Structures are given as C-alpha cells and as structure tokens.
C-alpha cells in the first residue's frame, strides 16, 4: 500500500508572518480537518513559491519524483 501524505501549500506572503504551528499541531493531534486521517499519514508543508504560484507545480513535481524514488510510489 502506498503511503498517504497530507501536503499543505501555504502562501509565501502568509508564511512570512506565520510559523505554521497551528496547522502542524492540528495534524499531529488529528484535530479539526485532520480528524479522519489515518495515523500512518505523513505530513509535508511548503510554500507556493511566490505570487502567481508558479513555483507550486515545480515543487509538487519535485515532491512526486522524490516520493517515487524513496517510497516506490506512483502519481
């Protein structure tokens, strides 16, 4: 079975003032929107890459390539 990931993409501007503590804490405590995620779900967060979000696609592509290599997962 392929591992499941919760991938949070945060606005670059918001990241300049937000530590991400609340989202990370909610994930690990399985609070609020994460309450139905299984315990085996992994968590990763990154920014959009700046306005217009052009970096998002590149970051997701990089993530899926690394995931395929490390875990043997496919898109």
C-alpha positions in Angstrom: 0.0 0.0 0.0 1.3 3.4 -0.9 1.9 5.9 1.9 -0.5 8.7 2.2 0.7 12.3 2.6 -1.1 15.5 3.7 0.5 18.2 1.6 -0.1 21.7 2.8 0.8 24.5 0.4 1.0 27.9 2.1 1.0 31.3 0.5 4.6 32.7 0.5 3.4 36.1 1.8 1.5 34.4 4.7 4.5 32.3 5.5 6.5 35.4 6.2 4.3 36.0 9.2 3.1 32.5 10.1 5.1 29.8 11.7 2.7 27.1 10.6 2.4 25.9 14.2 -1.4 25.7 14.3 -1.7 23.6 11.1 1.2 21.3 12.1 -0.2 20.9 15.6 -3.7 20.2 14.3 -2.3 17.5 12.0 -0.3 15.7 14.7 -3.1 15.9 17.2 -5.6 14.9 14.5 -7.8 17.9 15.3 -10.3 19.6 13.2 -9.9 18.9 9.5 -7.3 16.2 10.1 -9.5 14.1 12.5 -10.3 11.4 9.8 -6.7 11.0 8.6 -5.2 7.6 9.5 -2.2 7.5 11.9 0.1 6.4 9.1 -0.5 9.6 7.1 2.7 11.6 6.7 2.8 15.5 6.7 4.7 17.9 4.5 4.2 21.6 4.1 5.8 24.1 1.7 5.0 27.5 0.2 3.6 28.3 -3.2 6.8 29.8 -4.3 5.6 33.4 -4.5 2.9 35.4 -6.3 1.1 33.8 -9.1 2.1 30.4 -7.6 4.4 29.4 -10.4 6.6 27.5 -8.0 3.8 25.2 -6.9 3.9 22.9 -9.9 7.6 22.6 -9.8 7.6 21.8 -6.1 4.9 19.2 -6.5 6.8 17.6 -9.4 9.9 17.5 -7.3 8.0 16.0 -4.4 6.5 13.3 -6.6 9.8 12.4 -8.1 11.5 12.1 -4.6 8.5 10.1 -3.3 8.7 7.7 -6.3 12.4 7.2 -5.7 12.2 6.9 -1.9 8.9 5.0 -1.5 8.3 3.4 -4.9 5.0 5.3 -5.3 3.5 6.5 -8.5 1.4 9.6 -9.3 
